[in-house]
Amino acid sequence: MAPTKAPDSSRRSDRSRRAIHDAALALVTEVGYRRTTIEGIAARAGVGKQTIYRWWPSKAAVLMDAFLDLAGRAAEDAGSGSGAGSGGTGEPAPGIPDTGDLAADLKLVLRATVDELNDPALEAPTRALTAEGIVDAKLGAEFVHKLLDPQLALYVTRLRAAQEAGDVRADVDPRTALELLIGPLMHRWLLRTLPLTHAYADEIVDCAVGGLAPRA
């Protein structure tokens, strides 16, 4: 008789983690962050609470990890088509394209950000974590450190390259400049004042790049 093959514990762990991630994201989308519980996540994923606590110390940690995984997969899917990095929520891609046309490069990445923010699979958990991060300083700091800062660094790199090429004034702070791009987009998305569209992303870029350009 052939020997029985031992179960692959790592594969089982991966399946359990993915089930927990999916359950956490589904619950926060359906009932919101506050009403999502470790017990609810465990029941939805078909695992015991102890399994979750073995890997994560809190509900916030589970949701952050689940969202990072989701955003990473979304960025991979988007990046495989255009090569552009995410502008707001996804994992960092190699960088914002540098074709020599600053406006075109920024429009490409801001349009990708619009698509992510309008994606139902990403929108609800992003809103939940953003809102909770306002009242939970620790969660907010983690959200900024793990999600926002890597993306903002891509803008800084591209804007500094534009400065070196003479397309952006030397006295401009790239960190301030990137907020001219990201700030209006997030403001409209958070408040739902008007639809978030590619045309709006292009308008933001045109206004910002015009103000950043060297003056005669």
N, C-alpha and C positions, 0 to 999 in steps of 0.2 A: 504494500500500500504506500502510495506517495505521501510524504510528510505534509501535514497541514500547514499552509502558509499563515504566518502570524499577521494579525490585523495591522494595517499601517496607521499608527497612532497620529503621525503628523498630518496625514490626509484627513483623518477624522477630526482633528483639532481645527484644521482649515475650514472644513465644512461647518463645524459648530460656530466658529468665529463669523463666517459669512452669514449664517442663519441669524446670529445675534445682531450683526450689523443691519441686516435687512429688517429684522423685527423692530429695532430701535428707530430706524428711519421711518418705517411705516407708521408706528405709533405716534411719533412726534408730528407727522403729517396729519394724522387723523384726529388726535386729541390735544395736540400742543405739548410744549415742553413740560409745563407744570404738572400735567396729569399723566405724563409718562413716568412709569415706575420700573424699578428693577424687576419686581414681581411680574409686571405686565410684559416686559421684554422677555423674561425667561419663559413665561407661558407661551408667548407667541413663537418663540424660537424652538420650543420643545426641549429645553434644557433646564437644569436645576439652577437655583439662585447661586449655589456655591460655585458653579462653573463660571458664572459671570464675575463673581468676586475674586476668583482665582486669577483673573486676567486684568480686571479693572477695579479701581478703588471706589468708583462712584458712578451714578447715572450720567453725570456730565462727561466723565472720561469715556464712557461707552459711546455716547453720541458724538463726541469729538472724533474719536477713532473711526466710527462708522462714516461720518461725513468726510473725513480725510480720504478714506478708501473710495467712497463714491465720487468725490471730486477728482481723485487721481484717475479713476477709470474714465470719467467724462473727458478729462484733459487728454488722455491717451487716444480716445476715439476722435476728438477734435483735431489733435495734433497730427494724426496719421493722414488727415486729409489736406491740411493747409500748412503745417509746420509752424503755425503761429502759437505763441503762448497764450494762456488764459489771462484775462485782465483782472479778474476779481475773485473768483472762488476756487478755482482748480489748482492742482499741483503745478509747480513751475515747470515750463517747457524749457528747451535749451536757451531761449531768449526771444525778445521781440525782433522781428526781421530788421535788417539794416540794408535796404536797397539803395540808399542814398536819397530817398524821398521820404522825409520825416512824416509828412502828413499822411501819405499812403500807408506807411507802416503802422502808424497809430490808429488809423481808421480800421485796418485789418484786425488789430487786437481788440479794439473797443467793440467792433461788431461781434467778435467771438464772445466777449463779455456779455453783451446784450442777449445773445442766444442762450448763454448759461443762466442768466438771471431770469429769463422767460421760460426755462425748462421746468415743467411741473415737478420733475423728480428732484431737482436741486432747490427750487424756490422755497418750498415749505420748511425744510430743515435749515436752510440758510437764514430765513427770517426768524425761526425759533432760536437759533444760536445767537444771532445778532441781537435780538431783543433781550434774551437772558443775559448776554454778556454786558448789557448796560447796567443791570442791577447786581450781577455777580462779578465782582472785580477780577477774581482769579480766573474764571471762565473767559471773561473778556480779554484778559492778558494772553491767555493761551490761544484764543481765537486769532488775535493779532499776530502773535509770534509764529504760529504754525501755518496760518493761512494767508494773512494779508502781507506781512513783511516780505516773504519770498517773492510775491508778485510785484510789490512796489519796488523791490531792488531791480527788477527787470526794466522798469520804466527809467529808473535813475541811470542805469547803464546806457540805455538807448539815448537818453537826453544828453548825457555827457559826451557821447560820440557825436551827437549833433552840434554840441558846442565846439568840439575840436574841428568839425568840418565847417564851422562858421555859419551854421543854420540857426543857432540859438545864441542869444547874447551871453557874453562871458560873465555878466554880473547876475545872471539868473540862478537861483538855487534849484537844482533839479527836483529836490523833494517837494518844494513848494509848487513847482511847475506841474508835477504829476497830479497834484491835488486839483488843479484846474481841469484835468481830464476826468479823474475818477469821481471827484466830489459831485458834480452835477448829475452824473449817471446814477450814483447811489441815492442821491436826494430824490430824484424822480421815482426810482424803484421803491424806496422805503415808504414814501408818502402816497404812491399810486396816483399822483396828480394828473399825469397824462401818460399815454402809452409809451413804452420803452422800445424804440425802433432803431434800425440801422441809420435812417436819415438823421435822427437826433444825435447819434454817435458821431456821424460825419460833421454835423454842425458844431458840436463841441470841439472837435479837432480843429476845424477851420478857425473858430474863434480863438482858441488857445494858441495855436501855432502863429496866427497873425500877431498876437500880443507878445510872443516870445522871440519873434524874428528881430534881427539887428535893425537898428534905426538909422535912417540916413543922416 
